[in-house]
Amino acid sequence: MNSPEMAGGDRATEQVRRAVLRHLREHGDSIWREIARGVLDGSMTLREVANSTAYRQQMLAATQALLEHRNEVGEVAFEEEGRQAETIIDELRKQIRRNER
């Protein structure tokens, strides 16, 4: 997954993306498995997936599920989940920097 779009991101974010994609490849429904396999093996990029008419319904369903989750837990809890995720990514960044020394 060494696409140009990944080059602009940092290594911790890339690690999280890869972990999510590996999870989807193993545990997602058939379309998510197909998407994850394609991105992980380099036959498609995340940008291509996002722009694909073939995967549009899957992406819209995922967006809808995220919005429903936000509505269920409330804006404050949803924002806290985002902060927790950012904390995890920050910790990964620190680990990467320590390992590079």
HELIX and SHEET records of a PDB file:
HELIX    1   1 PRO A    4  ALA A    7  1                                   4    
HELIX    2   2 ARG A   11  HIS A   27  1                                  17    
HELIX    3   3 SER A   30  ASP A   41  1                                  12    
HELIX    4   4 LEU A   46  ASN A   51  1                                   6    
HELIX    5   5 ARG A   56  VAL A   73  1                                  18    
HELIX    6   6 GLU A   75  GLU A  100  1                                  26    
END                                                                             
